[in-house]
Amino acid sequence: MVELLFLLLPIAFYAGWRASRKHLSRNQKKQRKLSDNFVKGINFLLSEEPDKALEVFLNNQDIDEYTAETYQLLGNLFRDRGEVDRALRVHQNLISRPSLNAEQKQKAMFSLGKDFFSAGMLDRAESVFQELLKHSSLSRHVSKASVCASLRIIYEQTQEWQKAIDVTDCFSKNHKDSSKSVKLESNKLIAHYYCELADEALHQGKLNKVDELLLKARKSFKHSTRLMTLEGDIAYHQKNYKEAFKYYLKAIKEDTRLLSMLFIKLEESTRSTANIDLLKSELFKMYEHKKDKSVFETLLLLAKKYSGSAEIDDLIETELSSVRLNIESIYRASDYTIASTNGIDDRQGLLLVNQALASYLKGVPAFRCEHCGYKMHDYLWRCPACHEWDSIDHA
């Protein structure tokens, strides 16, 4: 609680200074009482007795614009420390004060909504934020964009995708930075939400609804790899493998991180049309162009399963001798070499290395979130830790 001293002590000095400047005895007593209350509250905080400190602060009858700001910060600090119950008491007390002006009340309401969210009371947080949106104009401290952003997080957690679309659109329209990048990021999110709705409709067998939602996703962000993947899934389940391969390949060319997730479907699509060489050829060209290690590893896996070629052998020799590969790539290369080459010297040693590499890889997460660093074994559209979309990359 030592940090609170630096937050509240200036207010205590301010109150004392004001008391010394007043000439009316009634005001002198009032301001001195205010100063005494703050000092008393600070002492309780420094003594690690926050509940007693709260009683002192919340029972103080006189709050002006300066003390209101301090109460606001005090509540936020409690929330940041995980003491949500105390944060709620502070902000609810503030809102109930008739002396607060409209700007202060809106700021306190926004903080209260954050308190409810931190406490997991999403319905109450939603009610507070929706109430704020009813105001024709918000203060400089609380913008419509910030309220909509808070609501968007709630609707993502409750999987209310249509509501998420509405508030994301609201965020984009009311953001103070009207640049193309803000609009683009909002459109990417909206495309994800339409894909979520389309995925739900697909599982319910509402195919007409699926087409309608995919069209809206395409209008929002036509380069969405989520959209391409979903279109590929629809074609795949309809056994239209050529069409499915086309969509999957398009998605991977846009973002190679999807390759591990889509590999089985890509393999099945080309194998069903007796065209596995097409997949190998496309991956070879993709690796030559992007030099992505995951493409290299997948190419080696295919070569092992469906026979390699001199072209693949030359590629392995080049990459192992001149490119710094990750451990997965080295494992795939040695695995392919063992399977395809006869009469290698020290073959047993190579096998042991291969086994050791395989054991090492079993416990290593393949992906990590670029935003928060959370690691996972499978590719996900949205990080389960920080909830960012499209932030997952190879570890």
C-alpha positions as a Markdown table, in Angstrom:
| # | Residue | x | y | z |
|---|---|---|---|---|
| 1 | Met | 0.0 | 0.0 | 0.0 |
| 2 | Val | 3.0 | 2.3 | 0.1 |
| 3 | Glu | 2.2 | 3.5 | -3.5 |
| 4 | Leu | -1.1 | 4.9 | -2.1 |
| 5 | Leu | 0.9 | 7.4 | 0.0 |
| 6 | Phe | 2.1 | 9.2 | -3.1 |
| 7 | Leu | -1.4 | 9.2 | -4.5 |
| 8 | Leu | -3.3 | 10.5 | -1.5 |
| 9 | Leu | -0.8 | 12.6 | 0.4 |
| 10 | Pro | -0.9 | 15.5 | -2.0 |
| 11 | Ile | -4.6 | 15.7 | -1.5 |
| 12 | Ala | -4.2 | 15.9 | 2.2 |
| 13 | Phe | -1.7 | 18.7 | 1.8 |
| 14 | Tyr | -4.1 | 20.4 | -0.7 |
| 15 | Ala | -7.0 | 20.2 | 1.8 |
| 16 | Gly | -4.8 | 21.6 | 4.6 |
| 17 | Trp | -3.7 | 24.5 | 2.3 |
| 18 | Arg | -7.3 | 25.3 | 1.4 |
| 19 | Ala | -8.2 | 25.3 | 5.1 |
| 20 | Ser | -5.4 | 27.8 | 5.8 |
| 21 | Arg | -6.6 | 30.1 | 3.1 |
| 22 | Lys | -10.2 | 30.2 | 4.2 |
| 23 | His | -11.3 | 33.0 | 6.5 |
| 24 | Leu | -14.7 | 31.7 | 7.6 |
| 25 | Ser | -14.5 | 29.5 | 10.7 |
| 26 | Arg | -17.1 | 27.1 | 9.4 |
| 27 | Asn | -15.1 | 26.4 | 6.2 |
| 28 | Gln | -11.9 | 26.2 | 8.2 |
| 29 | Lys | -13.3 | 23.4 | 10.3 |
| 30 | Lys | -14.6 | 21.7 | 7.3 |
| 31 | Gln | -11.4 | 21.8 | 5.4 |
| 32 | Arg | -9.3 | 20.8 | 8.4 |
| 33 | Lys | -11.6 | 17.8 | 8.9 |
| 34 | Leu | -11.1 | 16.8 | 5.3 |
| 35 | Ser | -7.4 | 17.0 | 5.7 |
| 36 | Asp | -7.5 | 15.0 | 9.0 |
| 37 | Asn | -9.7 | 12.3 | 7.3 |
| 38 | Phe | -7.2 | 11.9 | 4.5 |
| 39 | Val | -4.2 | 11.6 | 6.8 |
| 40 | Lys | -6.2 | 9.1 | 9.0 |
| 41 | Gly | -7.1 | 7.1 | 5.9 |
| 42 | Ile | -3.5 | 7.1 | 4.7 |
| 43 | Asn | -2.3 | 5.9 | 8.1 |
| 44 | Phe | -4.7 | 2.9 | 7.8 |
| 45 | Leu | -3.5 | 2.1 | 4.3 |
| 46 | Leu | 0.2 | 2.2 | 5.4 |
| 47 | Ser | -0.7 | -0.1 | 8.3 |
| 48 | Glu | -2.2 | -2.6 | 5.9 |
| 49 | Glu | -5.7 | -2.0 | 7.1 |
| 50 | Pro | -7.5 | -1.2 | 3.9 |
| 51 | Asp | -11.0 | -1.8 | 5.2 |
| 52 | Lys | -10.6 | 0.7 | 8.0 |
| 53 | Ala | -9.1 | 3.1 | 5.4 |
| 54 | Leu | -12.2 | 2.6 | 3.2 |
| 55 | Glu | -14.5 | 3.4 | 6.0 |
| 56 | Val | -12.8 | 6.7 | 6.6 |
| 57 | Phe | -12.8 | 7.7 | 2.9 |
| 58 | Leu | -16.3 | 6.5 | 2.1 |
| 59 | Asn | -17.9 | 8.1 | 5.1 |
| 60 | Asn | -16.4 | 11.4 | 4.2 |
| 61 | Gln | -19.4 | 13.6 | 3.4 |
| 62 | Asp | -17.5 | 16.3 | 1.4 |
| 63 | Ile | -16.1 | 15.4 | -2.0 |
| 64 | Asp | -15.0 | 17.9 | -4.5 |
| 65 | Glu | -13.5 | 17.5 | -8.0 |
| 66 | Tyr | -10.0 | 16.9 | -6.6 |
| 67 | Thr | -11.0 | 14.3 | -4.0 |
| 68 | Ala | -13.3 | 12.7 | -6.5 |
| 69 | Glu | -10.4 | 12.1 | -8.8 |
| 70 | Thr | -8.4 | 10.6 | -6.0 |
| 71 | Tyr | -11.2 | 8.3 | -5.1 |
| 72 | Gln | -11.4 | 7.2 | -8.7 |
| 73 | Leu | -7.7 | 6.4 | -8.7 |
| 74 | Leu | -7.9 | 4.6 | -5.4 |
| 75 | Gly | -10.7 | 2.3 | -6.7 |
| 76 | Asn | -8.7 | 1.6 | -9.9 |
| 77 | Leu | -5.7 | 0.8 | -7.8 |
| 78 | Phe | -7.7 | -1.7 | -5.7 |
| 79 | Arg | -8.9 | -3.3 | -8.9 |
| 80 | Asp | -5.4 | -3.6 | -10.4 |
| 81 | Arg | -4.3 | -5.3 | -7.2 |
| 82 | Gly | -7.1 | -7.8 | -7.5 |
| 83 | Glu | -9.1 | -6.4 | -4.6 |
| 84 | Val | -12.3 | -6.0 | -6.7 |
| 85 | Asp | -14.7 | -5.9 | -3.8 |
| 86 | Arg | -13.0 | -2.8 | -2.4 |
| 87 | Ala | -12.9 | -1.2 | -5.9 |
| 88 | Leu | -16.6 | -1.8 | -6.3 |
| 89 | Arg | -17.3 | -0.1 | -2.9 |
| 90 | Val | -15.3 | 2.9 | -3.9 |
| 91 | His | -16.8 | 3.4 | -7.3 |
| 92 | Gln | -20.4 | 2.7 | -6.2 |
| 93 | Asn | -19.9 | 5.2 | -3.4 |
| 94 | Leu | -18.7 | 7.8 | -5.9 |
| 95 | Ile | -21.6 | 7.3 | -8.2 |
| 96 | Ser | -24.1 | 7.8 | -5.4 |
| 97 | Arg | -22.7 | 11.2 | -4.6 |
| 98 | Pro | -25.1 | 14.0 | -5.7 |
| 99 | Ser | -22.2 | 16.5 | -5.8 |
| 100 | Leu | -20.5 | 14.7 | -8.8 |
| 101 | Asn | -20.8 | 16.5 | -12.1 |
| 102 | Ala | -21.8 | 14.5 | -15.3 |
| 103 | Glu | -18.2 | 14.0 | -16.4 |
| 104 | Gln | -17.1 | 12.6 | -13.0 |
| 105 | Lys | -20.1 | 10.3 | -12.8 |
| 106 | Gln | -19.5 | 8.9 | -16.3 |
| 107 | Lys | -15.8 | 8.2 | -15.4 |
| 108 | Ala | -16.9 | 6.5 | -12.2 |
| 109 | Met | -19.5 | 4.4 | -14.1 |
| 110 | Phe | -16.8 | 3.3 | -16.6 |
| 111 | Ser | -14.6 | 2.2 | -13.7 |
| 112 | Leu | -17.5 | 0.4 | -12.1 |
| 113 | Gly | -18.1 | -1.5 | -15.3 |
| 114 | Lys | -14.4 | -2.6 | -15.3 |
| 115 | Asp | -14.8 | -3.7 | -11.7 |
| 116 | Phe | -17.8 | -5.9 | -12.5 |
| 117 | Phe | -15.9 | -7.3 | -15.5 |
| 118 | Ser | -12.9 | -8.1 | -13.3 |
| 119 | Ala | -15.2 | -9.8 | -10.8 |
| 120 | Gly | -16.6 | -12.0 | -13.6 |
| 121 | Met | -20.0 | -10.3 | -13.3 |
| 122 | Leu | -20.3 | -9.9 | -17.1 |
| 123 | Asp | -24.1 | -9.2 | -17.2 |
| 124 | Arg | -23.7 | -6.3 | -14.7 |
| 125 | Ala | -20.6 | -5.0 | -16.5 |
| 126 | Glu | -22.6 | -5.1 | -19.8 |
| 127 | Ser | -25.5 | -3.1 | -18.2 |
| 128 | Val | -23.2 | -0.4 | -17.0 |
| 129 | Phe | -21.4 | 0.0 | -20.4 |
| 130 | Gln | -24.8 | -0.1 | -22.2 |
| 131 | Glu | -26.1 | 2.7 | -19.9 |
| 132 | Leu | -23.0 | 4.8 | -20.8 |
| 133 | Leu | -23.7 | 4.4 | -24.5 |
| 134 | Lys | -27.2 | 5.9 | -24.0 |
| 135 | His | -25.6 | 9.3 | -23.3 |
| 136 | Ser | -25.7 | 11.5 | -26.4 |
| 137 | Ser | -22.2 | 12.8 | -25.5 |
| 138 | Leu | -19.6 | 11.3 | -23.3 |
| 139 | Ser | -16.8 | 13.0 | -21.4 |
| 140 | Arg | -13.2 | 13.4 | -22.6 |
| 141 | His | -12.2 | 10.7 | -20.2 |
| 142 | Val | -14.8 | 8.2 | -21.4 |
| 143 | Ser | -15.2 | 7.8 | -25.1 |
| 144 | Lys | -17.8 | 5.8 | -27.0 |
| 145 | Ala | -14.9 | 3.9 | -28.6 |
| 146 | Ser | -13.5 | 2.8 | -25.2 |
| 147 | Val | -17.0 | 1.7 | -24.0 |
| 148 | Cys | -17.6 | -0.3 | -27.2 |
| 149 | Ala | -14.1 | -1.9 | -26.9 |
| 150 | Ser | -15.0 | -3.0 | -23.3 |
| 151 | Leu | -18.4 | -4.4 | -24.6 |
| 152 | Arg | -16.6 | -6.3 | -27.4 |
| 153 | Ile | -14.5 | -8.2 | -24.9 |
| 154 | Ile | -17.6 | -9.2 | -23.0 |
| 155 | Tyr | -19.4 | -10.4 | -26.1 |
| 156 | Glu | -16.4 | -12.4 | -27.2 |
| 157 | Gln | -16.4 | -14.2 | -23.9 |
| 158 | Thr | -20.1 | -14.9 | -24.0 |
| 159 | Gln | -19.9 | -15.7 | -27.7 |
| 160 | Glu | -22.6 | -13.3 | -28.7 |
| 161 | Trp | -21.1 | -12.7 | -32.1 |
| 162 | Gln | -23.8 | -10.4 | -33.5 |
| 163 | Lys | -23.5 | -8.1 | -30.6 |
| 164 | Ala | -19.7 | -8.2 | -31.0 |
| 165 | Ile | -20.1 | -7.1 | -34.6 |
| 166 | Asp | -22.3 | -4.2 | -33.6 |
| 167 | Val | -20.0 | -2.8 | -30.9 |
| 168 | Thr | -16.9 | -3.3 | -33.1 |
| 169 | Asp | -18.6 | -1.3 | -35.8 |
| 170 | Cys | -19.4 | 1.3 | -33.1 |
| 171 | Phe | -15.7 | 1.3 | -32.0 |
| 172 | Ser | -14.5 | 1.9 | -35.5 |
| 173 | Lys | -16.9 | 4.8 | -36.2 |
| 174 | Asn | -16.2 | 6.6 | -32.9 |
| 175 | His | -12.4 | 6.0 | -32.6 |
| 176 | Lys | -10.5 | 9.3 | -32.5 |
| 177 | Asp | -8.0 | 7.9 | -34.9 |
| 178 | Ser | -10.0 | 7.4 | -38.1 |
| 179 | Ser | -7.0 | 5.9 | -40.0 |
| 180 | Lys | -7.3 | 3.0 | -42.4 |
| 181 | Ser | -5.4 | 0.8 | -39.9 |
| 182 | Val | -8.1 | 1.1 | -37.3 |
| 183 | Lys | -10.8 | 0.4 | -39.8 |
| 184 | Leu | -8.9 | -2.6 | -41.2 |
| 185 | Glu | -8.4 | -4.1 | -37.7 |
| 186 | Ser | -12.1 | -3.7 | -37.0 |
| 187 | Asn | -13.0 | -5.3 | -40.3 |
| 188 | Lys | -10.7 | -8.3 | -39.6 |
| 189 | Leu | -12.5 | -8.8 | -36.2 |
| 190 | Ile | -15.9 | -8.5 | -37.8 |
| 191 | Ala | -15.0 | -11.1 | -40.4 |
| 192 | His | -14.0 | -13.5 | -37.6 |
| 193 | Tyr | -17.3 | -12.9 | -35.9 |
| 194 | Tyr | -19.3 | -13.6 | -39.1 |
| 195 | Cys | -17.2 | -16.8 | -39.5 |
| 196 | Glu | -18.1 | -17.8 | -36.0 |
| 197 | Leu | -21.8 | -17.3 | -36.8 |
| 198 | Ala | -21.4 | -19.2 | -40.1 |
| 199 | Asp | -19.7 | -22.1 | -38.3 |
| 200 | Glu | -22.6 | -22.3 | -35.9 |
| 201 | Ala | -25.1 | -22.2 | -38.7 |
| 202 | Leu | -23.2 | -24.9 | -40.5 |
| 203 | His | -23.4 | -27.2 | -37.5 |
| 204 | Gln | -27.1 | -26.6 | -37.4 |
| 205 | Gly | -27.5 | -27.5 | -41.1 |
| 206 | Lys | -28.7 | -24.0 | -42.1 |
| 207 | Leu | -26.8 | -23.8 | -45.3 |
| 208 | Asn | -28.6 | -20.8 | -46.7 |
| 209 | Lys | -27.7 | -18.9 | -43.6 |
| 210 | Val | -24.1 | -20.0 | -44.0 |
| 211 | Asp | -23.9 | -18.5 | -47.5 |
| 212 | Glu | -25.4 | -15.2 | -46.3 |
| 213 | Leu | -22.9 | -15.0 | -43.4 |
| 214 | Leu | -19.9 | -15.8 | -45.5 |
| 215 | Leu | -20.9 | -13.1 | -47.9 |
| 216 | Lys | -20.9 | -10.6 | -45.1 |
| 217 | Ala | -17.5 | -11.8 | -43.9 |
| 218 | Arg | -16.1 | -11.4 | -47.4 |
| 219 | Lys | -17.5 | -7.8 | -47.6 |
| 220 | Ser | -15.8 | -7.1 | -44.2 |
| 221 | Phe | -12.4 | -8.5 | -45.1 |
| 222 | Lys | -12.0 | -10.4 | -48.3 |
| 223 | His | -8.5 | -11.5 | -47.4 |
| 224 | Ser | -9.6 | -13.3 | -44.2 |
| 225 | Thr | -7.8 | -16.7 | -44.0 |
| 226 | Arg | -10.5 | -17.7 | -41.6 |
| 227 | Leu | -13.1 | -17.2 | -44.3 |
| 228 | Met | -11.0 | -19.1 | -46.9 |
| 229 | Thr | -10.6 | -22.0 | -44.4 |
| 230 | Leu | -14.3 | -22.2 | -43.7 |
| 231 | Glu | -15.1 | -22.1 | -47.4 |
| 232 | Gly | -12.6 | -25.0 | -47.9 |
| 233 | Asp | -14.3 | -26.9 | -45.0 |
| 234 | Ile | -17.7 | -26.6 | -46.6 |
| 235 | Ala | -16.3 | -27.9 | -50.0 |
| 236 | Tyr | -14.4 | -30.7 | -48.1 |
| 237 | His | -17.5 | -31.9 | -46.3 |
| 238 | Gln | -19.4 | -31.9 | -49.6 |
| 239 | Lys | -16.5 | -34.0 | -51.0 |
| 240 | Asn | -15.7 | -31.4 | -53.6 |
| 241 | Tyr | -12.0 | -31.9 | -53.0 |
| 242 | Lys | -10.7 | -29.9 | -55.9 |
| 243 | Glu | -12.6 | -26.8 | -54.6 |
| 244 | Ala | -11.5 | -27.5 | -51.0 |
| 245 | Phe | -7.8 | -27.8 | -52.1 |
| 246 | Lys | -8.1 | -24.4 | -53.9 |
| 247 | Tyr | -9.4 | -22.6 | -50.8 |
| 248 | Tyr | -7.0 | -24.3 | -48.4 |
| 249 | Leu | -4.0 | -23.5 | -50.6 |
| 250 | Lys | -5.1 | -19.9 | -50.9 |
| 251 | Ala | -5.3 | -19.6 | -47.1 |
| 252 | Ile | -1.9 | -21.1 | -46.6 |
| 253 | Lys | -0.3 | -18.8 | -49.2 |
| 254 | Glu | -1.8 | -15.9 | -47.3 |
| 255 | Asp | -0.6 | -17.3 | -43.9 |
| 256 | Thr | 1.7 | -20.4 | -43.7 |
| 257 | Arg | 0.9 | -20.7 | -40.0 |
| 258 | Leu | -2.3 | -22.5 | -41.0 |
| 259 | Leu | -0.4 | -25.3 | -42.7 |
| 260 | Ser | -0.2 | -27.6 | -39.7 |
| 261 | Met | -3.9 | -27.2 | -39.0 |
| 262 | Leu | -4.9 | -27.8 | -42.6 |
| 263 | Phe | -2.3 | -30.5 | -43.6 |
| 264 | Ile | -4.5 | -33.5 | -43.1 |
| 265 | Lys | -7.3 | -32.0 | -45.1 |
| 266 | Leu | -4.9 | -30.9 | -47.8 |
| 267 | Glu | -3.4 | -34.4 | -48.0 |
| 268 | Glu | -6.8 | -36.0 | -48.1 |
| 269 | Ser | -8.1 | -33.6 | -50.8 |
| 270 | Thr | -5.2 | -34.3 | -53.1 |
| 271 | Arg | -5.0 | -38.0 | -52.4 |
| 272 | Ser | -8.7 | -38.4 | -53.2 |
| 273 | Thr | -8.1 | -36.8 | -56.6 |
| 274 | Ala | -4.9 | -38.9 | -57.1 |
| 275 | Asn | -2.9 | -35.7 | -57.3 |
| 276 | Ile | -0.5 | -35.7 | -54.3 |
| 277 | Asp | 2.3 | -34.5 | -56.5 |
| 278 | Leu | 0.4 | -31.3 | -57.0 |
| 279 | Leu | 0.5 | -30.6 | -53.2 |
| 280 | Lys | 4.3 | -31.4 | -53.2 |
| 281 | Ser | 4.8 | -29.1 | -56.1 |
| 282 | Glu | 2.9 | -26.2 | -54.5 |
| 283 | Leu | 4.7 | -26.6 | -51.2 |
| 284 | Phe | 8.0 | -26.7 | -53.0 |
| 285 | Lys | 7.3 | -23.4 | -54.8 |
| 286 | Met | 5.9 | -21.9 | -51.6 |
| 287 | Tyr | 9.1 | -22.7 | -49.7 |
| 288 | Glu | 11.3 | -21.4 | -52.5 |
| 289 | His | 9.4 | -18.2 | -52.3 |
| 290 | Lys | 8.9 | -17.7 | -48.5 |
| 291 | Lys | 11.6 | -19.9 | -46.9 |
| 292 | Asp | 9.2 | -20.8 | -44.2 |
| 293 | Lys | 10.5 | -23.7 | -42.0 |
| 294 | Ser | 7.0 | -25.1 | -41.4 |
| 295 | Val | 6.6 | -25.5 | -45.2 |
| 296 | Phe | 10.0 | -27.2 | -45.4 |
| 297 | Glu | 8.9 | -29.7 | -42.6 |
| 298 | Thr | 5.6 | -30.5 | -44.3 |
| 299 | Leu | 7.4 | -31.0 | -47.6 |
| 300 | Leu | 9.7 | -33.5 | -46.0 |
| 301 | Leu | 6.8 | -35.3 | -44.3 |
| 302 | Leu | 5.1 | -35.7 | -47.7 |
| 303 | Ala | 8.3 | -36.9 | -49.3 |
| 304 | Lys | 8.8 | -39.6 | -46.7 |
| 305 | Lys | 5.2 | -40.8 | -47.1 |
| 306 | Tyr | 4.9 | -40.7 | -50.8 |
| 307 | Ser | 8.5 | -41.1 | -52.0 |
| 308 | Gly | 11.0 | -38.3 | -52.4 |
| 309 | Ser | 12.9 | -37.0 | -55.4 |
| 310 | Ala | 16.4 | -35.8 | -56.4 |
| 311 | Glu | 15.0 | -32.3 | -56.0 |
| 312 | Ile | 14.0 | -32.9 | -52.4 |
| 313 | Asp | 17.4 | -34.5 | -51.7 |
| 314 | Asp | 19.2 | -31.5 | -53.1 |
| 315 | Leu | 17.0 | -29.2 | -51.0 |
| 316 | Ile | 17.8 | -31.1 | -47.8 |
| 317 | Glu | 21.5 | -31.0 | -48.4 |
| 318 | Thr | 21.4 | -27.3 | -49.1 |
| 319 | Glu | 19.2 | -26.4 | -46.1 |
| 320 | Leu | 21.2 | -28.6 | -43.6 |
| 321 | Ser | 24.5 | -27.2 | -44.7 |
| 322 | Ser | 23.7 | -23.5 | -45.1 |
| 323 | Val | 20.4 | -22.6 | -43.3 |
| 324 | Arg | 19.9 | -22.4 | -39.5 |
| 325 | Leu | 17.0 | -24.7 | -39.1 |
| 326 | Asn | 14.9 | -25.2 | -35.9 |
| 327 | Ile | 14.9 | -28.5 | -34.2 |
| 328 | Glu | 11.7 | -29.7 | -35.8 |
| 329 | Ser | 13.2 | -29.1 | -39.3 |
| 330 | Ile | 16.3 | -31.0 | -38.4 |
| 331 | Tyr | 14.3 | -33.9 | -37.1 |
| 332 | Arg | 12.1 | -34.0 | -40.3 |
| 333 | Ala | 15.2 | -33.9 | -42.5 |
| 334 | Ser | 17.0 | -36.8 | -40.6 |
| 335 | Asp | 13.8 | -38.8 | -40.5 |
| 336 | Tyr | 13.4 | -38.5 | -44.2 |
| 337 | Thr | 17.0 | -39.4 | -44.8 |
| 338 | Ile | 16.7 | -42.5 | -42.6 |
| 339 | Ala | 13.6 | -43.7 | -44.5 |
| 340 | Ser | 14.9 | -43.0 | -48.0 |
| 341 | Thr | 18.7 | -43.8 | -47.9 |
| 342 | Asn | 20.4 | -47.2 | -47.8 |
| 343 | Gly | 23.9 | -47.9 | -46.6 |
| 344 | Ile | 24.5 | -44.7 | -44.6 |
| 345 | Asp | 27.6 | -44.9 | -42.4 |
| 346 | Asp | 26.9 | -44.8 | -38.7 |
| 347 | Arg | 23.3 | -45.5 | -39.4 |
| 348 | Gln | 22.7 | -46.5 | -35.8 |
| 349 | Gly | 24.0 | -43.3 | -34.5 |
| 350 | Leu | 21.8 | -41.3 | -36.9 |
| 351 | Leu | 18.8 | -43.3 | -35.6 |
| 352 | Leu | 19.7 | -42.5 | -32.0 |
| 353 | Val | 19.9 | -38.8 | -32.8 |
| 354 | Asn | 16.6 | -39.1 | -34.6 |
| 355 | Gln | 15.0 | -40.7 | -31.6 |
| 356 | Ala | 16.4 | -38.1 | -29.2 |
| 357 | Leu | 15.1 | -35.3 | -31.3 |
| 358 | Ala | 11.7 | -37.0 | -31.5 |
| 359 | Ser | 11.6 | -37.3 | -27.7 |
| 360 | Tyr | 12.6 | -33.7 | -27.3 |
| 361 | Leu | 9.9 | -32.4 | -29.6 |
| 362 | Lys | 7.0 | -34.3 | -27.8 |
| 363 | Gly | 6.9 | -31.8 | -24.9 |
| 364 | Val | 7.6 | -28.6 | -26.8 |
| 365 | Pro | 4.6 | -26.4 | -27.7 |
| 366 | Ala | 4.5 | -25.7 | -31.4 |
| 367 | Phe | 2.9 | -22.3 | -31.2 |
| 368 | Arg | 3.0 | -19.2 | -29.1 |
| 369 | Cys | 1.0 | -16.0 | -28.9 |
| 370 | Glu | 3.0 | -13.0 | -30.2 |
| 371 | His | 0.9 | -10.7 | -28.0 |
| 372 | Cys | 1.3 | -12.3 | -24.6 |
| 373 | Gly | 3.8 | -15.2 | -25.1 |
| 374 | Tyr | 1.3 | -18.0 | -24.1 |
| 375 | Lys | 2.4 | -21.3 | -25.6 |
| 376 | Met | 0.2 | -24.0 | -27.0 |
| 377 | His | 0.4 | -27.2 | -29.0 |
| 378 | Asp | -2.2 | -26.5 | -31.6 |
| 379 | Tyr | -3.0 | -23.5 | -33.8 |
| 380 | Leu | -5.9 | -21.4 | -32.5 |
| 381 | Trp | -7.6 | -18.4 | -34.1 |
| 382 | Arg | -7.8 | -16.6 | -30.7 |
| 383 | Cys | -5.3 | -16.8 | -27.8 |
| 384 | Pro | -7.0 | -18.4 | -24.8 |
| 385 | Ala | -4.8 | -16.3 | -22.4 |
| 386 | Cys | -5.0 | -12.7 | -23.7 |
| 387 | His | -7.9 | -13.3 | -26.2 |
| 388 | Glu | -6.1 | -11.6 | -29.1 |
| 389 | Trp | -7.2 | -12.7 | -32.6 |
| 390 | Asp | -4.6 | -13.8 | -35.2 |
| 391 | Ser | -1.8 | -13.5 | -32.8 |
| 392 | Ile | -0.6 | -17.2 | -32.8 |
| 393 | Asp | 2.7 | -18.0 | -34.5 |
| 394 | His | 5.2 | -20.8 | -34.5 |
| 395 | Ala | 7.1 | -21.0 | -31.2 |
